[in-house]
Amino acid sequence: MKKRIVKTVLPLLAFMLATAFAFATDQKSSEDEAQTGEYIFRNGKCESITRGCNNQSTTLCTYDDYQVYSENNGTSCRNVMYHQQ
Protein backbone atom coordinates (compact mmCIF):
# COMPACT_ATOMS: atom_id res chain seq x y z
CA MET A 1 0.00 0.00 0.00
CA LYS A 2 2.83 2.38 0.88
CA LYS A 3 4.52 1.78 -2.48
CA ARG A 4 1.30 2.50 -4.32
CA ILE A 5 0.88 5.88 -2.60
CA VAL A 6 4.51 6.81 -3.31
CA LYS A 7 4.17 5.78 -6.97
CA THR A 8 1.06 7.95 -7.32
CA VAL A 9 1.95 10.98 -5.20
CA LEU A 10 5.59 11.55 -6.21
CA PRO A 11 4.93 12.04 -9.95
CA LEU A 12 2.02 14.34 -9.14
CA LEU A 13 4.18 16.34 -6.72
CA ALA A 14 6.99 16.58 -9.29
CA PHE A 15 4.54 17.85 -11.91
CA MET A 16 3.14 20.47 -9.52
CA LEU A 17 6.63 21.70 -8.61
CA ALA A 18 7.65 21.91 -12.26
CA THR A 19 4.55 23.97 -13.03
CA ALA A 20 5.18 26.29 -10.09
CA PHE A 21 8.82 26.85 -11.10
CA ALA A 22 7.79 27.52 -14.70
CA PHE A 23 5.56 30.39 -13.57
CA ALA A 24 8.09 31.65 -11.02
CA THR A 25 10.82 31.99 -13.64
CA ASP A 26 8.64 33.44 -16.40
CA GLN A 27 10.32 36.55 -17.79
CA LYS A 28 8.84 39.47 -19.67
CA SER A 29 9.38 39.15 -23.39
CA SER A 30 11.08 41.91 -25.37
CA GLU A 31 7.81 42.54 -27.18
CA ASP A 32 6.09 43.32 -23.86
CA GLU A 33 8.89 45.66 -22.88
CA ALA A 34 8.60 47.47 -26.18
CA GLN A 35 5.05 48.53 -25.34
CA THR A 36 6.12 50.92 -22.56
CA GLY A 37 8.52 53.84 -22.70
CA GLU A 38 9.38 56.61 -25.11
CA TYR A 39 9.00 56.48 -28.87
CA ILE A 40 9.52 58.57 -32.00
CA PHE A 41 7.79 58.12 -35.33
CA ARG A 42 10.54 57.73 -37.95
CA ASN A 43 10.66 55.99 -41.34
CA GLY A 44 6.99 55.00 -41.14
CA LYS A 45 7.21 53.18 -37.81
CA CYS A 46 7.30 53.83 -34.08
CA GLU A 47 10.86 53.41 -32.72
CA SER A 48 11.82 52.99 -29.07
CA ILE A 49 14.26 55.58 -27.65
CA THR A 50 15.65 56.72 -24.31
CA ARG A 51 15.17 60.45 -23.85
CA GLY A 52 14.03 61.06 -20.28
CA CYS A 53 10.90 63.17 -20.83
CA ASN A 54 9.30 64.11 -17.51
CA ASN A 55 5.83 65.38 -18.60
CA GLN A 56 6.09 68.39 -16.26
CA SER A 57 5.51 71.38 -18.55
CA THR A 58 3.89 72.44 -21.81
CA THR A 59 7.17 72.32 -23.78
CA LEU A 60 7.10 69.44 -26.26
CA CYS A 61 9.72 66.75 -25.71
CA THR A 62 11.82 66.05 -28.82
CA TYR A 63 14.62 63.70 -29.82
CA ASP A 64 16.71 64.48 -32.94
CA ASP A 65 13.95 66.90 -34.05
CA TYR A 66 11.27 64.17 -33.73
CA GLN A 67 8.31 64.45 -31.34
CA VAL A 68 8.49 61.95 -28.45
CA TYR A 69 5.43 59.83 -27.61
CA SER A 70 4.62 57.55 -24.67
CA GLU A 71 2.72 54.76 -26.44
CA ASN A 72 3.58 52.41 -29.28
CA ASN A 73 0.60 51.26 -31.30
CA GLY A 74 2.68 49.15 -33.68
CA THR A 75 2.69 51.29 -36.81
CA SER A 76 1.94 54.59 -35.06
CA CYS A 77 2.86 56.44 -31.88
CA ARG A 78 0.42 58.30 -29.64
CA ASN A 79 0.25 60.35 -26.41
CA VAL A 80 2.59 63.29 -26.86
CA MET A 81 5.20 63.74 -24.12
CA TYR A 82 6.44 67.00 -22.61
CA HIS A 83 9.66 68.00 -20.87
CA GLN A 84 10.73 70.65 -18.39
CA GLN A 85 14.44 71.53 -18.41
C-alpha positions in Angstrom: 0.0 0.0 0.0 2.8 2.4 0.9 4.5 1.8 -2.5 1.3 2.5 -4.3 0.9 5.9 -2.6 4.5 6.8 -3.3 4.2 5.8 -7.0 1.1 8.0 -7.3 1.9 11.0 -5.2 5.6 11.5 -6.2 4.9 12.0 -9.9 2.0 14.3 -9.1 4.2 16.3 -6.7 7.0 16.6 -9.3 4.5 17.9 -11.9 3.1 20.5 -9.5 6.6 21.7 -8.6 7.7 21.9 -12.3 4.6 24.0 -13.0 5.2 26.3 -10.1 8.8 26.9 -11.1 7.8 27.5 -14.7 5.6 30.4 -13.6 8.1 31.7 -11.0 10.8 32.0 -13.6 8.6 33.4 -16.4 10.3 36.6 -17.8 8.8 39.5 -19.7 9.4 39.2 -23.4 11.1 41.9 -25.4 7.8 42.5 -27.2 6.1 43.3 -23.9 8.9 45.7 -22.9 8.6 47.5 -26.2 5.1 48.5 -25.3 6.1 50.9 -22.6 8.5 53.8 -22.7 9.4 56.6 -25.1 9.0 56.5 -28.9 9.5 58.6 -32.0 7.8 58.1 -35.3 10.5 57.7 -38.0 10.7 56.0 -41.3 7.0 55.0 -41.1 7.2 53.2 -37.8 7.3 53.8 -34.1 10.9 53.4 -32.7 11.8 53.0 -29.1 14.3 55.6 -27.7 15.6 56.7 -24.3 15.2 60.5 -23.8 14.0 61.1 -20.3 10.9 63.2 -20.8 9.3 64.1 -17.5 5.8 65.4 -18.6 6.1 68.4 -16.3 5.5 71.4 -18.5 3.9 72.4 -21.8 7.2 72.3 -23.8 7.1 69.4 -26.3 9.7 66.8 -25.7 11.8 66.1 -28.8 14.6 63.7 -29.8 16.7 64.5 -32.9 13.9 66.9 -34.1 11.3 64.2 -33.7 8.3 64.5 -31.3 8.5 62.0 -28.4 5.4 59.8 -27.6 4.6 57.6 -24.7 2.7 54.8 -26.4 3.6 52.4 -29.3 0.6 51.3 -31.3 2.7 49.1 -33.7 2.7 51.3 -36.8 1.9 54.6 -35.1 2.9 56.4 -31.9 0.4 58.3 -29.6 0.3 60.3 -26.4 2.6 63.3 -26.9 5.2 63.7 -24.1 6.4 67.0 -22.6 9.7 68.0 -20.9 10.7 70.7 -18.4 14.4 71.5 -18.4 
